[in-house]
């Protein structure tokens, strides 16, 4: 399973152990060494693209992004299980004709909730990754100034928040984007408030409150999003088994 990490303080974090349970070996490639990002997904049974402080089309700042968008196109086209997180979700959307813009009413930062759509009326419509959350509101850690304003035409919206309608979406048979940070922990929050201190001060957001609220919710966050990561690992495992028996 290929994992693309855009910056050192935005790794797999709290969900790393769930991914490591996959039959497919987890291969983390750092964008700080752009030459390590492969040209294709040949040899990989899954793709995870993590978050970062740049925008999905900031190629002048992060020249590897064009290659990541190509990998995301390949993943969807070939049915490789694919998960985009925050920036990764924005890259997934843009790579397939969606549009990402600054949030009109300011960023979402810190502990929040997202609400999933109800189950489909037709049996078998339950989403394989997020189906257990149908109709429910669940806790998340947010940290984004941009958002997917228009989904790709083939995408299916799965969850929303009050200020961001496209919090979770699915594309093709095995690709998903999540605008929030399922991997985030209290350690992540503590790192990010330091990195983003100037913006938080300008927005009059209390950094200590962000960290304390994430810390209090951490057991539930780990239960919920560790479970999702485990289901994604299971989807990757199923692909590995199918290829071995095919």
N, C-alpha and C positions, 0 to 999 in steps of 0.2 A: 504494500500500500504506500503510494507516494504522498508525502506530506510536504507542502511548500510553506515555509515560515518566512514572513517578510521582515520581521525584526525580532531582536533577542528577547524582549519582554512580552512577546505575544506568541508563545508556543502552545503545545497541547495542554499544558497545565493540568487542571483537575480531572480531565477526561483521558489522560494519557494511559492509565492502567486499563481502561475499558478498550482502548484501541489495541493495546499490546496483547489482549486476549485473542485477537484475530489470528486465523491460520496464516494469513498473508503477513510477511515480515513488514514492519513499519519502517519506512526509509524516509527520514526527515532531511530535506534539502533546504539550506539557508539561502535566501535571496541576497544575503551579504556576500555570497560567493556565486554570482549569477551563472558562472560556467557550470555550476553543479546542477542547475535546472535542466532536465532532459528535453530533447527536441520532441519526443513522442512519448506515449504511454506504453510502448511495447515493453512487455515484461512486468507490468504493474497490474494488479487486480483491483485497485481502488485509488481514488484521488481525493485528498483533502487540501483545501486552500484556506489558510488562516488569515487573520486580520492584520491591519497595519495602518499607520497614520496617513499614508498617501491616498489619493483618490484613484479610482479604477482606470482612469485614462491619463494619469500623470506620468506618461512615458518619459518625459524629459527629466523628471526627477528619479524615476525608477524604470530604467530601460528594459528590465526583464518582464514587465507587465504584459507586453505584447505576446511573449512566449507563453505566459500563464493563460492568457485568453485563448490561445490556440489549443493548449492542453485541455481547457474546459470545453471547447467545441468538440474536440476529439472524444472526450469522455462521454458527453451526451450522445454523440453520433454513434459511438460503438457500444453503448450500454454499460460502460465501466461505472460502478457505483461511485458517485461524486458528491462531495459535501463542501459548500462554500460558506465560510464563517465571516460575517461583517464585511470587510473588504472583499473577501472571497465570494460572498453572495453578490456584491455589486459587480465584481468582475464576471461572474456567471451570467448575470442579467445583461450587462453591456455586450458580452461576447455573442449573445443571441438576439440582439436588436432591442434590448431594453434601454431605459434612460435613467441616469442617476443625477440628482441635483442636490444642492444644499437644502437642509430642512427649513421650511418657511418660518417656523415658529421657534427656531433654535434647536440645539442638540438634545438627544436623550442620553443622560449620563447617570449611572448608578443603578440601584436596585429598582426593578419595575415589574410589570406583568404583561404577558401577551395572551390573547384569547384566540383559541382555535375554532374554526368553523365546525358545524355539526357533521355527523356522519351522512354520507350520501344515501339516497333512497334505494339505490340498487345494490343488492348483495355483492360483495367483492370489491366495492369501491373504497374501502378503508385503506388509507395510505400505509404502506409497510413500515415506514419510519416513525410517523407522527400519529398514526391511527388511534393509539390509546389515549390521546389528548383531545379527541373530538368533543367539541362543545365546552371544553374546560379552559380556565385561566390558570397560567402557571408562572412561577417567578423566573426572572431572567436578570442578567447584568447587561446593561446597555452602555455603549460608549461610541456614539457616532454623530458626526456633524452632517454627513451626507446620507441619502437614502434612495432606494429604488423608487423613482416617481412613476415609471411606467414599466410594467413587466413585459418580457418577451411575449409575443402573440400566442405562443404555444404553452406558456406557463400556467400553473394552477395556484392561486392564492390559498394558503392553508391557515395562516394566522395573521392577526393585526394587533396594533395597539392604538390608543386614542389619537396619537399624533403621527403614526407611521402605519399606513394601511398594508404595506407589503413586508411584514416581519418574517414570514416563512413562506417559501414558494417551492413548488416542485416543477421539474422540467424533464420531459421524456419519461422513460421507465424507471430510472434509478439515479436521478440527480436532484439535489435539494440545496436551497440557499437559506441561511438564517441571518437576519440583520444584527442580532444580539451576539453575546459571547457565552456559549455553553461551557467553554473551557475555563471561564474566569473564576477565581477564588479570592479570598481576602488578600492573599499575597499579590495577585494581579492588581486588585484595586489599589493597594498601597503603592505599587510601582507606578500605576497610571496617574494617580493624583500628583505624584512628584513630576512626572514627565509633562503633565498637562496643567501645571500649577498656574501659569499665567492666564490661560483661558478660563480656568475655574474662578480665578479672582475677578476677572472682567465680568463673568456671568453671575457673580455673587453666589456661587455654589460652595457650600461648606465641605471641604475635603474630608475632614474627620468624620462627618456624618455619613459620607459615602462609604468609607471603610467600615465603620461600625455596623451599618445596616447590612452590608454584604457579609460581614463576619457572622452576624446573628442568623442570617439565612443560609449560611454555607452548608449545613447538613442536608437541608431540603434541596438546595441547588445541586449538590453532588448526587443525591438520590435520583432526581429527575433527569439531569443531563448526562450523568454516568450511564443511566439506563438507555438513553437515546444513542449515546456513543456505542454501547454494547449492541444495540439493534443494528446500527450501521456496520459494525464489525461482523455481525452475523450475516448481513447481506453480502459483504465481501467474501466471507467464508463460503456461502452458498455458490458464489461464482467460481471460487477456487475448486470446490468439489465437482461442480458441473464440468469444468474444463478437464479435470483429472479423469472423469468417467466418460467424457464425450469422445 
